[in-house]
Amino acid sequence: MKRTIFLAACAATFALPAVACDGLHVEDPYARASTAMSQSGAAFMRLVNHGDAECRLIGAQSDAAQRVELHTHIEDDAGVMRMIEVTEGFVIPAHGEHALDRGGDHLMFLGLNQTFDHGDDLQVTLRFEEGNDMQIVIPVDLERAPDHGASHGHSHDHSHSHD
């Protein structure tokens, strides 16, 4: 009896649908820190979903920092913009996109283990609610102007596919 249940469980595992984040691409990623002595940094990119199911980015990890959190900016009651962690994650709709831009949603690197020097590459793992991870490389670009980036449709040949 136990063997039959075990075999049925194994068969059900192989019958699961394809990974929900098939077709997700990262476009135009870059990272920066405000100064050489900063204890935090941020990364920005466009998450483009060419797939038929929505994806939810729920976290990130990198050896470049002690913690990587999903953050956004909100206006408090006094009219001051401040950053907060987004624990529910960012949804990337099917056949849509979600921009991580300066002044908006972004990855926040806290407790840096290294400096973010212009031209360096950061190895980052993006975690998705659907149970899969995506390994990406994010170049450090300390020269990029705040108004330049993903929301303006620019691409800099740093695309990464999720396979």
C-alpha positions in Angstrom: 0.0 0.0 0.0 2.8 2.5 0.9 4.6 1.7 -2.3 1.5 2.4 -4.3 1.0 5.8 -2.7 4.7 6.6 -3.2 4.5 5.6 -6.9 1.3 7.7 -7.3 3.0 10.7 -5.7 6.0 10.3 -8.0 3.8 10.1 -11.1 1.9 13.2 -10.0 5.2 15.1 -9.6 6.0 14.5 -13.3 2.6 15.6 -14.4 3.0 19.1 -13.1 2.6 21.9 -15.7 5.6 23.7 -17.1 7.4 26.3 -15.0 5.2 29.4 -14.8 8.0 31.8 -15.6 8.9 30.3 -19.0 9.5 33.2 -21.4 10.7 35.7 -18.7 13.6 38.0 -19.8 15.6 40.6 -18.0 16.5 43.6 -20.1 18.8 46.6 -19.5 20.0 45.7 -15.9 22.4 48.0 -14.1 23.4 48.6 -10.5 24.9 51.5 -8.6 25.9 52.7 -5.1 25.8 56.3 -4.1 29.4 56.5 -2.9 32.4 54.2 -2.6 31.8 54.0 1.1 28.1 53.1 0.8 26.7 50.2 2.8 23.9 49.9 0.3 23.3 49.9 -3.4 20.5 49.3 -5.9 19.8 47.5 -9.1 17.3 48.4 -11.9 16.0 46.5 -14.9 13.0 45.6 -17.0 11.4 42.2 -16.3 9.6 41.2 -19.6 7.3 38.2 -19.6 6.7 36.7 -23.0 4.9 33.7 -21.4 1.3 32.9 -21.0 1.3 33.0 -17.2 2.0 35.8 -14.8 5.2 35.6 -12.7 5.9 37.0 -9.3 9.4 38.1 -8.3 9.5 37.4 -4.5 13.2 37.9 -3.7 16.8 38.1 -4.7 20.2 37.1 -3.4 23.8 38.1 -4.1 27.2 37.5 -2.6 27.7 41.3 -3.1 25.5 42.1 -0.1 24.4 40.5 3.2 20.7 41.0 2.1 18.9 41.9 -1.1 15.4 43.1 -0.8 12.6 44.2 -3.1 11.9 47.9 -2.5 9.7 50.7 -3.7 9.3 54.4 -2.9 6.1 55.7 -1.2 5.1 59.2 -0.1 4.4 59.4 3.6 1.8 61.6 5.3 4.3 64.5 5.4 4.9 64.3 1.7 8.3 62.8 2.0 9.3 60.0 -0.3 10.8 57.0 1.5 11.9 53.5 0.6 10.0 50.5 1.9 10.5 46.7 1.5 7.9 45.1 -0.7 7.3 41.7 0.9 4.5 40.6 -1.5 6.8 40.8 -4.5 6.4 42.3 -7.9 4.0 40.8 -10.5 5.1 40.5 -14.1 1.9 40.0 -16.1 1.6 37.4 -18.9 2.8 39.1 -22.1 3.7 42.2 -20.1 6.5 43.7 -18.1 7.4 45.3 -14.8 10.1 48.0 -14.6 12.5 48.3 -11.8 13.5 52.0 -12.1 15.2 54.6 -10.0 12.6 56.4 -7.9 10.3 53.3 -8.1 10.5 49.6 -7.6 14.1 48.3 -7.4 16.4 45.7 -5.9 18.1 47.0 -2.7 21.5 45.6 -1.7 22.0 46.0 2.1 25.2 45.5 4.0 27.5 45.5 1.0 30.3 42.9 1.0 32.1 44.7 -1.8 32.3 48.1 -3.4 30.2 48.7 -6.5 32.9 49.9 -8.9 32.0 51.1 -12.4 32.3 48.3 -14.9 32.1 45.5 -12.3 29.5 42.7 -12.7 27.3 41.5 -9.9 26.0 37.9 -9.8 22.4 37.9 -8.7 19.8 35.2 -8.2 16.2 36.3 -8.7 13.6 34.1 -6.8 10.1 33.6 -8.1 7.0 32.5 -6.3 6.6 29.8 -8.9 9.5 28.0 -7.3 12.3 28.7 -9.8 15.4 30.9 -9.7 17.0 32.9 -12.4 20.8 33.7 -12.4 21.6 37.0 -13.9 24.7 39.3 -14.2 24.1 43.0 -13.5 26.8 45.4 -14.6 27.6 48.3 -12.3 27.1 51.6 -14.1 27.9 54.6 -12.0 27.6 57.0 -14.9 24.0 56.4 -16.0 21.8 59.5 -15.6 18.6 59.0 -13.5 16.2 59.7 -16.4 17.9 57.1 -18.6 16.8 53.5 -18.5 14.2 50.9 -19.0 11.2 53.1 -18.8 12.4 54.9 -21.9 12.8 51.7 -24.0 16.6 51.8 -24.1 18.5 48.5 -24.4 22.1 47.9 -23.8 22.5 44.2 -24.9 22.4 42.9 -21.3 19.4 40.6 -21.9 19.1 37.4 -20.0 16.7 34.6 -20.7 15.1 32.3 -18.1 15.4 28.8 -19.4 
